[in-house]
Amino acid sequence: MDGSTEDFDHFDLASLTRPERYKILTGAVIPRPIAFVTSLGPNGLVNAAPFSQFVILAVDPGLLGFSVGPRNDGSHPKDTLANVRASEEFVINMVPEGWEDAVQKASDEHPADVSEVDLLGFKTFASTKIKTPRLLGSKIQFECVLDQIVNFGNAPNHLVVGKVVAMHVQSGLTQDCKIDPKAYSPIARIGGRNYVRLGDVVKA
């Protein structure tokens, strides 16, 4: 709790470039859970892309949201956004330890006719309520149907809101609907290409 009001560097976000704002905001709001989203393209290819601006929006009903930013060149919507708009469904796969490199590579921009699932060697298995498949190896998956898409900012970012119609948790992780965080142990993203794993759990 110690410190002086002079012990800070001050930033006017309006005076920063967009890349500078991105770096400082995503470096400050950490750690961020990762929604590794699978969606179906119009050609039936399974797209997989990670989004670390990801949040629980409501529990009655269960609503999850992730923010999709613009492409680097701003040319057209990212494949996930286009797929979700068309199919109105998607799966959020939580990211286990050991997937860091693959998730980073999946964040690269690929043509719409390239499946990141095939490219990176992921295996999929069927969902129970929707057509979009889940990723084998993920310990928790949420099958979602589209609730709404809300635009924010000038770029803009698109907040994709999904209603959870089925949730799958690996056997042994739950007791009385409580998830064992150590056994679950998902990774989270911090700034740039950096990820963190679950450390000490502190009870207050």
WODA-V414311 format. One record per residue. RES is the residue in one letter. SS is DSSP state (hx for helix, st for strand, lp for the rest). PSI is psi in whole degrees, 0 to 359 (999 if undefined). Layout:
res:ss:psi
RES:SS:PSI
RES:SS:PSI
This chain:
res:ss:psi
M:lp:355
D:lp:164
G:lp:157
S:lp:155
T:lp:348
E:lp:356
D:lp:34
F:lp:146
D:lp:136
H:lp:137
F:lp:130
D:lp:104
L:hx:328
A:hx:337
S:hx:354
L:lp:156
T:lp:165
R:hx:315
P:hx:323
E:hx:319
R:hx:318
Y:hx:313
K:hx:316
I:hx:325
L:hx:315
T:hx:341
G:hx:339
A:hx:322
V:lp:86
I:lp:160
P:lp:154
R:st:127
P:st:157
I:lp:125
A:st:107
F:st:100
V:st:126
T:st:140
S:st:161
L:st:128
G:lp:168
P:lp:339
N:lp:5
G:lp:356
L:lp:145
V:st:118
N:st:144
A:st:128
A:st:140
P:st:143
F:st:119
S:lp:5
Q:lp:88
F:st:134
V:st:153
I:st:125
L:st:331
A:st:159
V:st:355
D:lp:85
P:lp:175
G:st:114
L:st:128
L:st:146
G:st:143
F:st:147
S:st:129
V:st:117
G:lp:174
P:lp:161
R:lp:158
N:lp:324
D:lp:358
G:lp:17
S:lp:313
H:lp:166
P:lp:151
K:lp:155
D:hx:319
T:hx:314
L:hx:314
A:hx:318
N:hx:316
V:hx:321
R:hx:320
A:hx:317
S:hx:337
E:lp:36
E:st:161
F:st:168
V:st:133
I:st:116
N:st:123
M:st:150
V:lp:118
P:st:166
E:lp:142
G:lp:350
W:lp:7
E:hx:310
D:hx:317
A:hx:320
V:hx:319
Q:hx:316
K:hx:327
A:hx:340
S:lp:347
D:lp:152
E:lp:122
H:lp:155
P:lp:155
A:lp:336
D:lp:12
V:lp:126
S:lp:119
E:hx:330
V:hx:312
D:hx:318
L:hx:320
L:hx:1
G:lp:23
F:lp:154
K:lp:146
T:st:162
F:st:162
A:lp:144
S:lp:172
T:lp:336
K:lp:343
I:lp:170
K:lp:330
T:lp:130
P:lp:164
R:st:165
L:st:123
L:lp:133
G:lp:336
S:lp:136
K:lp:339
I:st:134
Q:st:146
F:st:118
E:st:127
C:st:145
V:st:147
L:st:129
D:st:309
Q:st:163
I:st:125
V:st:133
N:st:139
F:st:144
G:lp:181
N:lp:340
A:lp:315
P:lp:174
N:st:148
H:st:117
L:st:111
V:st:118
V:st:124
G:st:139
K:st:126
V:st:116
V:st:346
A:st:139
M:st:135
H:st:126
V:st:129
Q:lp:137
S:lp:138
G:lp:351
L:lp:340
T:st:150
Q:st:121
D:lp:42
C:lp:11
K:st:132
I:st:131
D:lp:109
P:hx:327
K:hx:319
A:hx:326
Y:hx:302
S:lp:59
P:st:161
I:lp:160
A:st:161
R:st:143
I:lp:211
G:lp:149
G:lp:228
R:lp:23
N:lp:137
Y:st:158
V:st:154
R:lp:160
L:lp:128
G:lp:223
D:lp:141
V:lp:118
V:lp:125
K:lp:129
A:lp:999
